[in-house]
């Protein structure tokens, strides 16, 4: 039986460099195959989102006739909330799902095996986040199409190219958030609670279910600089007005330029701390 020296382990995932696509694809494919083996869970995930949309559809009936001036161009409260529900899934994938995956790897000892391989922190972060993001983006698109074509959210003015561009920028920007929270879970026991609160804050303060203009004056400035705010604004603009989505997209990309390298560096540091403290395989 061969053993890996601490020095080799330290070198394997300690370097932060450009990710090799083959390594990232292998990790994404692994998570896809694991997820595919639970087909009922896949279907229930999709069903849960559609049920959530339906609930907001009926809630919107309560607000029929209410002014839509503060709804970011959405023609109704349901159209406004449909984007919130769909993109909240991307935020959840960026935080809860990635954190859960890291925790599972930690509990089974798989993370220690991965780190012992010639895999960099960049490849590890992108690989573990990749599948969950891709699946969440697909689900978000499905839910928005369901809202538009089955639940009658008005998509007549949609700029579909703009929608795709904003969704792609959202996935890239939120990857930095997810990798950062994964680093927290790797070092902090029961860090899932921190992740849950972070997810709640990102969705509520970002304007998923109500306009940020109704927030208290002291917290509204914070809400305006959250990446989720950029995402919600961009997607709503692309779907309901067909324009004004370029600026939120640039804001998301600017956030990603800062957040992604920072998150990889944090994951790199977390791996070192977890290794030194014996936390790579811990209950």
N, C-alpha and C positions, 0 to 999 in steps of 0.2 A: 504494500500500500504506500503510495507516494504522499508526501506531506508538502505543504506550501509554507515556506519560511515567512516569518512576519515581514521581512524586508520585501520579499516578492509580492506579498499581499498589499503592502503599503504602496508599492510602485504601480500595481495593476490599475487601480481606480483613482489614483491620486492625481494623475495628470489631467489638466483641463485643456483640451484641444478640440479641433474641429471633429465633429462626430462622423464616424464611418457609416454611410447609409446601410451597408449590409448588416452591421451590428444592430442598428436601430430597428431595421425591418425584422430581424430575427426575434427581438424582444416583443415587438408589436404582434408579430404572427403567433408567438407563444401565447400571449394574452388572448388573442382572437380564438385560438383553438380551445383554450380553457373555457372562454365564454360560450363558444358554440356548443360545447358539451352540455350546457345548461339551457337548452332551447326554450323551455317553459319560462325561465327567468327572463330571456330576451323578450318573449311575447308579453309577459306581465309588465315589463318595463314600458313597452310601447303602449299597452292598454292603460297603465296608470297615468301617463301623460295625457291621453285622449280623455280619460275621465276628468282630470283636472281642468282641461279646456272646457269640457261640457259644464262643469260647475261654474266656471267664470262666465260662460255664455248665459246661464240662467241668472246669475247675480247681476249681469249687465242689464237684464230686463228691468231691474229695480230702478236703474238710473236712466232709463230711456227718457229722452227730452232734456237731459241735463247738458249744459254747455260743454263743448269739447275743446274750448280754446286752450286749455292747459295740458292737452293730451299728446303733445309732440306731433301734431298732424294726424293722429289717428282719428277716424271718423266716428268712433264710438268707444265706450269704456272696454267692451269686449275685445275690440281690435287692439287697443292699448295693452290689455292684460295678456292677450294671446302671445305677443312678442315676449312679455315678461316671463310667462310660463315656459316658453320654448327655450329662451336663452338662459333661464335659471338652471336648465339641465346641463348646459355647457359649463356654467359656473360650478355646479355640483360635480361634474366630471373632473374639473380642474382642481377640486379640493377634496371632497369626501371620497370619491372613487379612487383617486391616486393615493391618498393617504391610507385608505383601507388596503390597497394593494401592497403598499410598502409594509404595512403592519403584518399582513399575511406572510409576506416574504420573510419578515423578521421572526415571526413565530415558528415558521417551519425550518428556519435556518438557511433558506434559499438565498437570502440577500448576502450572506457570508460567502456562499459558493460563487455567486455572481461577481462579487468584489475581488475574489481570488483569481478571476479570469483577467485576461488583458482587455478589460473594458474600462473606458474612462468615465469620469463623473458625468460628462456631457452626454455620452451614449446611454448611460444608465438612466439619467433623468428623462431624456427625450423618449427612450424606449419604453420605460414604465408608464409614461403619460400618454404615449401615442395612441394606443388603441382606444382608450377611454374617451379621448378627445374626438377621434374620428367617429366613433359610434354616437357620441353626444351631438355632434354637428349634424349627422344624418337624421337623428331623431328630431332635432330642432326643425330641420327643413320639412320633415314629414308632418310635424304638428302644425306648422304654419300653413302648409298646403291643406291640411284637414280643416283648419280654422277658416281658410279662404273659400274652399270649394264645398265643404259640407256644413259649416256653421255660419256661413255668409258674412265673414269679415271682408270688407270691401278692398280687394287687391287690384282694382281696375287701373290704378295709376302707378303700379309697382314698376320699379326699374330692377329687373331680375339680375342683370349683370352687377349692379351696385349692391344688391342683396348678397350675392355670392362673394363679392370682394370684402364686404364688411364682415361676413361670417368667417372668412379665412383670416382676416386681421384679428378678429375676436379670439379665434382658436390659438393663434400665435401669442397674443398678449396674455391670455389666461394661462398658457403653459408656464409662464414665469411664476404666476401665483401658485399653481399646483405643485411645481417642483420645490418652491419655498416651503409650502406646508408639508410636503413629504419629508423635507429635511428636519422640520420640527418634530414630526412623528417618530423619526428615526432616533432622536436623542431624548425626547420627553416621553416618558411612559404615560399612557392614556392621553396622548396628544390629540386624539380624535375629538375631544371636547373643544379644544382650541380651534380645530378645523371647522367644527359645526358652527361655532360662534362667528368665525370669519366668513363662512358661507352665508350665514344669515345676514350679517352686516353688508356684505357685497351686494346681495340681491335686494334687500329692503332699501338701503341707502342709495343704491344705484338707480332706483326707479322702476323696479320690476312690476309692482302692483299698484303704485300710486305715484303721481308726479312729485319730483323732489321739491317743487315749489311749496308744497304743504308742510315740509319739514320745518322745525324751529330755526330761527335765523342763525343761531350759533353753530348749527351742524350742517347747514346747507352748503357753505364753502367747501367742506370736506367731501360732501356728496358729489360736487361738481368735478372733482379731480380723480374720482374712482374710475378704473378701467371699465367697470360694468356700466357706468353712466354713459361713457363714450359708445359702448356696444349697443345699449338700448336706444340711444338717440340715433345712431347710424342705421340700425336695422329698421326702426320706425320710419325714418326719413326715406329710406330706399323703398319700403313697401307702400307707404301711404301718400307720399308726395312725389316720389320719383326723382328727387334731387336732394341737395344739401347733405348727402351722405359722405362726401369727400373729406370734410374737415374732421368728423368723428373717426374716420378711417385713419387719417394721418395721426390723430391723437393716440389711437390704439397702437399704431406702428411705433410711434415715439416711445410709448410706454414699454413696448416689447424690446426695443433696442436697449433700454436700461435694465428692465426686469429680468430678461432671459440670462444674460451673463451674470448678473448678481445672484440669481437663483441657483445657477450651476455652481458658482463659488460657494454659496451657502451649503449646497448639498455636499460638495467636496469637503468642506470643513466638518459637516455633520458626520460624514463617513469616518473621518479621522478621529473625532471625539467618541463616536460609538465603538470604534475598534479599540481605542485606548481604554475605554471603560467596560469593555466586554458586553456591549449592548447589541451587537449584530445578530445575536440569537438569544432572545430573552422573552419570557412571558410577560 
